[in-house]
Amino acid sequence: MFRGEAGQHSRFDLYVYDAVRGGHAMQEWLEEYLEYNEIESCSFVGTMTIDHSVNEAVEKLRTILDLDSRWAFSLSTPDAAVSLLSQKLEDAGVFLAYNGVVGNNTHRPLKVSECRGFALVSATAPYIFVNSADSKSAQLFTLVHEAAHLMLGVSAGHAGSEVLNHEVTENYCDRVAAEFLVPASVLREIWNNDTKYVARRFKASELVVARRAHDLGLMSNADYKSFWLMYSLRQDIAKKKSAGGSFYLTSVKRVGRNFAIHVRNAVNSQQLSYTDAYRLTGLYGKTYDNFMTNNI
């Protein structure tokens, strides 16, 4: 199931479909490789149900990731928070990929309104994809939302707004993400009616902070409505600038460092051909060699 525009049309968005299909192909190979080589895999997939309270799910995730309720306070930026959370998820056995296009094709961009990310459940090789075209604070929400899907053992996609969804499983994952990123007990302590200040502390988006404050009775209906109008206007005006960056550094995030390590090891042990390695990574010839030698 996909939230947002991708789940509202009778015709599923082809770019999103191809991104999911690419993720499935990587996951299927990885499952076989990890099982054949008896490599330790993720242990928390499917360990929760929506009958568990949101607080139970959040506490379990904090334990898995070894992060407390104020984990983001000491970090300088949302980017740093995304990096730390990504590393923690990878350490827990989750395979992550970041991309804003299908494969390496810049002519096939993935709209945030169509796909903020998705989770592909697997007991052996759970996979989370995050749309790198999204803001860093939104990527943070997507990471936790999709991690909640893995804990429930339910594959799904995430798109559209960061406000709560009405579908039961999506709503549950949204609430887990909101409580993980902006814990009610901590928000009550530091709330000062300044959404920008509070968002900077948590590294979450102002929208998530305002919604949490409203739901907890810290922000009135009138104040929330006023915030929403101003926030929506700012979002309409804002122009996201692409930083471009190094092709190889981008490729590390697109392929996933841990996935690339397994591909390299499989090629070196002759369990995988170069042809298949090229197909799985989307990198070919000397580009593949340089990527594996100098970046992984």
C-alpha positions as CSV (number, residue, x, y, z in Angstrom):
1,M,0.0,0.0,0.0
2,F,1.2,3.5,-0.9
3,R,0.2,6.7,0.7
4,G,-0.2,9.9,-1.3
5,E,-0.8,10.2,-5.0
6,A,0.7,6.8,-5.9
7,G,-2.0,5.1,-3.9
8,Q,-4.9,7.3,-5.1
9,H,-4.9,6.5,-8.8
10,S,-6.1,3.4,-10.6
11,R,-2.8,3.3,-12.5
12,F,0.2,2.8,-10.1
13,D,3.0,5.3,-10.9
14,L,5.4,3.5,-13.2
15,Y,8.5,5.2,-11.7
16,V,7.6,4.1,-8.2
17,Y,6.8,0.6,-9.5
18,D,10.2,0.4,-11.1
19,A,11.9,1.6,-7.9
20,V,10.1,-1.0,-5.9
21,R,10.9,-3.7,-8.4
22,G,14.6,-2.7,-8.3
23,G,14.5,-3.0,-4.5
24,H,12.9,-6.4,-4.7
25,A,15.6,-7.7,-7.1
26,M,18.3,-6.5,-4.7
27,Q,16.5,-8.1,-1.7
28,E,15.9,-11.4,-3.4
29,W,19.6,-11.8,-4.2
30,L,20.6,-10.7,-0.8
31,E,18.3,-13.2,1.0
32,E,19.8,-16.1,-0.9
33,Y,23.4,-14.9,-0.3
34,L,22.9,-14.3,3.4
35,E,21.2,-17.6,3.9
36,Y,23.7,-19.6,1.9
37,N,26.6,-18.1,3.8
38,E,24.8,-18.3,7.2
39,I,25.4,-14.6,7.8
40,E,23.5,-13.2,10.8
41,S,20.5,-11.2,9.8
42,C,17.9,-8.8,11.3
43,S,16.1,-10.0,14.4
44,F,13.2,-7.6,14.9
45,V,11.1,-8.0,11.8
46,G,7.5,-9.0,12.6
47,T,8.0,-8.8,16.4
48,M,5.2,-6.2,16.9
49,T,1.5,-6.0,16.1
50,I,-0.8,-3.0,16.0
51,D,-2.3,-4.4,19.2
52,H,0.9,-3.3,21.0
53,S,0.7,0.3,22.2
54,V,2.6,3.0,20.3
55,N,4.8,3.5,23.4
56,E,5.7,-0.2,23.5
57,A,6.7,0.0,19.8
58,V,8.8,3.1,20.4
59,E,10.5,1.7,23.4
60,K,11.4,-1.5,21.5
61,L,12.8,0.6,18.6
62,R,14.8,2.7,21.0
63,T,16.3,-0.4,22.5
64,I,17.1,-1.9,19.1
65,L,18.8,1.2,18.0
66,D,20.3,2.1,21.4
67,L,18.9,5.7,21.3
68,D,17.2,7.5,24.1
69,S,14.3,10.0,23.9
70,R,16.7,13.0,23.5
71,W,19.1,11.3,21.1
72,A,18.8,14.1,18.5
73,F,19.5,17.0,20.9
74,S,23.2,16.8,20.7
75,L,23.3,16.6,16.9
76,S,23.9,19.8,14.8
77,T,21.5,19.2,11.9
78,P,18.7,17.0,10.6
79,D,21.3,15.6,8.1
80,A,23.4,14.4,11.0
81,A,20.3,12.8,12.6
82,V,19.6,11.0,9.3
83,S,23.2,9.8,9.2
84,L,23.1,8.5,12.8
85,L,19.7,6.8,12.5
86,S,20.8,5.2,9.2
87,Q,23.9,3.8,10.8
88,K,21.9,2.5,13.7
89,L,19.4,0.8,11.4
90,E,22.1,-0.8,9.3
91,D,23.9,-2.0,12.4
92,A,20.5,-3.7,13.4
93,G,20.5,-5.6,10.0
94,V,18.4,-3.3,7.9
95,F,19.5,-2.5,4.3
96,L,19.0,1.1,3.3
97,A,19.0,2.9,0.0
98,Y,18.6,6.6,-0.8
99,N,17.7,7.8,-4.3
100,G,15.6,10.5,-5.9
101,V,15.4,8.9,-9.3
102,V,14.8,5.4,-10.7
103,G,18.3,3.7,-10.8
104,N,20.7,6.2,-12.3
105,N,18.2,7.7,-14.7
106,T,17.9,11.4,-13.9
107,H,15.1,11.7,-16.4
108,R,12.9,9.5,-14.2
109,P,12.6,11.4,-10.9
110,L,10.6,10.1,-8.0
111,K,8.2,12.7,-6.8
112,V,7.9,13.1,-3.0
113,S,4.1,13.3,-3.5
114,E,4.3,9.8,-5.1
115,C,6.9,8.2,-2.9
116,R,8.7,9.3,0.2
117,G,10.0,5.8,0.8
118,F,9.0,2.2,1.2
119,A,9.8,-0.9,3.3
120,L,10.2,-4.4,1.9
121,V,9.8,-7.0,4.7
122,S,12.1,-9.9,4.9
123,A,13.2,-11.9,7.9
124,T,16.7,-12.1,6.4
125,A,17.2,-8.9,4.4
126,P,14.7,-6.1,5.4
127,Y,15.0,-3.2,3.0
128,I,14.1,0.5,3.4
129,F,14.2,2.9,0.5
130,V,14.1,6.7,1.2
131,N,13.5,9.4,-1.4
132,S,16.6,11.5,-1.3
133,A,14.7,14.4,-3.0
134,D,12.8,14.9,0.3
135,S,14.0,17.2,3.0
136,K,16.2,15.8,5.7
137,S,13.7,16.2,8.5
138,A,11.1,14.4,6.3
139,Q,13.6,11.6,5.5
140,L,14.0,11.2,9.3
141,F,10.2,10.6,9.7
142,T,10.3,8.2,6.7
143,L,13.1,6.1,8.3
144,V,11.2,5.6,11.5
145,H,7.8,5.1,9.8
146,E,9.3,2.4,7.6
147,A,11.2,0.8,10.5
148,A,7.8,0.5,12.2
149,H,6.5,-1.3,9.2
150,L,9.4,-3.8,9.5
151,M,8.6,-4.3,13.2
152,L,5.0,-5.1,12.1
153,G,6.1,-7.3,9.3
154,V,4.1,-5.4,6.7
155,S,5.6,-4.1,3.5
156,A,4.3,-0.7,2.4
157,G,5.1,2.6,0.9
158,H,5.0,6.1,2.3
159,A,4.1,9.3,0.5
160,G,2.4,12.6,0.7
161,S,2.0,14.6,3.9
162,E,3.6,14.1,7.3
163,V,0.2,14.5,9.0
164,L,-1.4,11.4,10.3
165,N,-3.0,9.0,7.9
166,H,-6.4,7.3,8.6
167,E,-5.6,3.8,7.4
168,V,-5.0,1.7,10.5
169,T,-1.5,0.3,9.8
170,E,-0.3,3.6,8.3
171,N,-1.7,5.6,11.2
172,Y,0.0,3.3,13.6
173,C,3.4,3.7,11.9
174,D,2.9,7.5,11.7
175,R,2.2,7.6,15.5
176,V,5.3,5.5,16.2
177,A,7.4,7.9,14.1
178,A,5.9,10.9,15.7
179,E,6.5,9.6,19.3
180,F,10.0,8.4,18.5
181,L,11.1,11.7,17.0
182,V,9.1,14.0,19.2
183,P,8.4,12.2,22.5
184,A,5.4,13.6,24.4
185,S,7.1,13.7,27.7
186,V,10.1,15.7,26.3
187,L,7.9,18.0,24.2
188,R,5.9,18.9,27.3
189,E,9.2,19.8,29.1
190,I,10.6,22.1,26.4
191,W,7.5,23.5,24.7
192,N,7.8,27.3,24.5
193,N,5.3,28.0,21.6
194,D,8.2,28.4,19.2
195,T,7.9,25.6,16.6
196,K,11.1,26.5,14.9
197,Y,13.1,26.3,18.1
198,V,11.5,23.0,19.1
199,A,12.0,21.5,15.6
200,R,15.7,22.4,15.7
201,R,16.0,20.5,19.0
202,F,14.4,17.3,17.8
203,K,15.7,17.7,14.2
204,A,12.1,17.0,13.1
205,S,10.0,19.1,10.8
206,E,8.0,22.0,12.2
207,L,4.8,20.3,10.9
208,V,5.4,17.2,13.0
209,V,6.2,19.3,16.1
210,A,3.1,21.5,15.6
211,R,0.9,18.4,15.1
212,R,2.3,16.8,18.2
213,A,1.8,20.0,20.2
214,H,-1.7,20.3,19.0
215,D,-2.6,16.7,19.8
216,L,-1.1,17.1,23.3
217,G,-3.1,20.2,24.0
218,L,-0.1,22.5,24.0
219,M,-1.3,24.4,20.9
220,S,-4.8,25.7,20.5
221,N,-6.9,25.0,17.4
222,A,-6.6,28.6,16.4
223,D,-2.8,28.6,16.8
224,Y,-2.5,25.3,14.9
225,K,-4.7,26.6,12.0
226,S,-2.6,29.8,11.9
227,F,0.6,27.8,11.9
228,W,-0.7,25.5,9.1
229,L,-1.6,28.5,6.9
230,M,1.9,30.0,7.3
231,Y,3.7,26.7,6.9
232,S,1.8,25.8,3.8
233,L,2.6,29.2,2.3
234,R,6.3,28.7,3.1
235,Q,6.3,25.3,1.5
236,D,4.7,26.7,-1.7
237,I,7.4,29.4,-2.0
238,A,10.4,27.3,-1.0
239,K,12.5,26.0,-3.9
240,K,14.5,22.8,-3.2
241,K,18.0,23.1,-4.6
242,S,19.8,20.0,-5.6
243,A,23.4,20.0,-4.3
244,G,24.5,17.5,-7.0
245,G,27.5,16.1,-5.2
246,S,29.9,13.3,-6.0
247,F,28.6,10.6,-8.3
248,Y,30.4,7.9,-6.2
249,L,29.1,9.3,-2.8
250,T,25.6,9.4,-4.3
251,S,26.1,5.8,-5.6
252,V,27.1,4.6,-2.1
253,K,23.8,5.9,-0.7
254,R,21.8,4.6,-3.7
255,V,23.2,1.1,-3.6
256,G,23.7,1.0,0.2
257,R,27.1,0.5,1.7
258,N,26.3,-2.8,3.4
259,F,24.6,-4.2,0.2
260,A,27.7,-3.2,-1.8
261,I,30.0,-4.9,0.7
262,H,28.1,-8.2,0.2
263,V,28.1,-7.8,-3.6
264,R,31.9,-7.2,-3.5
265,N,32.5,-10.2,-1.2
266,A,30.3,-12.4,-3.4
267,V,32.2,-11.5,-6.5
268,N,35.6,-12.0,-4.8
269,S,34.5,-15.5,-3.6
270,Q,33.1,-16.3,-7.1
271,Q,29.6,-16.6,-5.8
272,L,28.5,-13.8,-8.1
273,S,29.5,-12.9,-11.7
274,Y,30.6,-9.4,-12.6
275,T,27.6,-9.3,-15.0
276,D,25.2,-9.9,-12.1
277,A,27.1,-7.5,-9.9
278,Y,26.8,-4.8,-12.6
279,R,23.0,-5.5,-12.8
280,L,22.5,-5.4,-9.1
281,T,24.4,-2.1,-8.5
282,G,23.6,-0.4,-11.8
283,L,27.4,0.3,-12.1
284,Y,29.4,-1.1,-15.0
285,G,33.0,-1.7,-16.0
286,K,35.6,0.7,-14.7
287,T,32.9,2.7,-12.9
288,Y,32.0,-0.4,-10.9
289,D,35.7,-1.1,-10.2
290,N,36.4,2.4,-9.0
291,F,33.2,2.4,-6.8
292,M,34.2,-0.9,-5.1
293,T,37.9,-0.1,-4.8
294,N,37.8,3.5,-3.6
295,N,34.4,4.0,-2.0
296,I,33.4,0.8,-0.3
